[in-house]
Amino acid sequence: MYTTRRRNKYGAKKTEYNNRKFDSKHEAAVAHDLEMEKRAGLIADYDCQYKVYMHAYSKCGTYKLEKTHKIDFRIHNLDGSYTLLEAKGAETADYKDRRRWLETFWLPLNLDHDYQVIYCKSNRKLASSWAKKR
């Protein structure tokens, strides 16, 4: 009995770049761009698949819920701040929920982080960022 690989629901093809596997060609292209920026000295470094732990508390301060979210890239800026960067082709309901948690619970506690999303729709890249809530 042989097995076939299941296709990705959104048409993403796993791609390898710099001895690392990425979930899509778009994500690998963003990694390539970040590597070029690092070599040019525009950024200090970057991490792939940065895991964020988000906690929600009730009004009286008791622990309620916890969610995790893997951000595609965390960029180390030259000034010591960080940028969380997502490479997205399609926004799913799960992603929208985790983004809302990130903006509501995690970013206000981590003011040295900024959050940006790079969309890829029909080979067109649109950059969009959400301002930090202070």
Backbone hydrogen bonds, N-H to C=O, Kabsch-Sander energy under -0.5 kcal/mol:
donor,donor_aa,acceptor,acceptor_aa,energy
11,G,8,N,-1.3
15,T,22,F,-1.9
17,Y,20,R,-2.7
20,R,17,Y,-0.9
22,F,15,T,-3.3
28,A,24,S,-1.8
29,A,25,K,-2.3
30,V,26,H,-2.1
31,A,27,E,-2.1
32,H,28,A,-2.1
33,D,29,A,-2.3
34,L,30,V,-2.5
35,E,31,A,-2.3
36,M,32,H,-2.1
37,E,33,D,-2.2
38,K,34,L,-2.3
39,R,35,E,-2.3
40,A,36,M,-1.8
41,G,37,E,-0.5
41,G,38,K,-0.9
42,L,37,E,-2.5
43,I,37,E,-0.9
44,A,76,H,-2.4
45,D,76,H,-1.2
47,D,74,R,-2.5
49,Q,72,D,-2.4
50,Y,71,I,-1.6
52,V,69,H,-2.6
54,M,52,V,-0.5
54,M,67,K,-3.5
56,A,65,L,-2.8
58,S,62,T,-2.6
61,G,58,S,-1.7
64,K,56,A,-2.7
65,L,56,A,-1.2
67,K,54,M,-2.5
69,H,52,V,-1.9
71,I,50,Y,-3.2
71,I,69,H,-0.8
73,F,85,L,-2.0
74,R,47,D,-2.3
75,I,73,F,-0.5
75,I,83,T,-3.3
76,H,45,D,-3.1
77,N,75,I,-0.8
77,N,81,S,-2.4
80,G,77,N,-1.4
82,Y,112,D,-2.9
83,T,75,I,-1.9
84,L,114,D,-3.8
85,L,73,F,-3.3
85,L,83,T,-0.6
86,E,116,Q,-2.2
88,K,86,E,-0.6
88,K,118,I,-2.5
92,T,90,A,-0.7
96,K,92,T,-2.2
97,D,93,A,-2.0
98,R,94,D,-2.3
99,R,95,Y,-2.7
100,R,96,K,-2.1
101,W,97,D,-2.0
102,L,98,R,-2.5
103,E,99,R,-2.7
104,T,100,R,-2.1
105,F,101,W,-3.1
106,W,101,W,-1.0
106,W,102,L,-0.7
107,L,102,L,-2.8
109,L,106,W,-0.8
110,N,106,W,-1.0
110,N,107,L,-0.7
113,H,110,N,-1.7
114,D,82,Y,-1.6
115,Y,130,W,-0.6
116,Q,84,L,-3.0
117,V,128,S,-3.0
118,I,86,E,-3.2
119,Y,117,V,-0.6
119,Y,126,L,-2.6
120,C,88,K,-2.2
121,K,124,R,-2.3
124,R,121,K,-1.3
126,L,119,Y,-1.7
126,L,124,R,-0.5
128,S,117,V,-2.5
130,W,115,Y,-1.3
134,R,132,K,-0.7
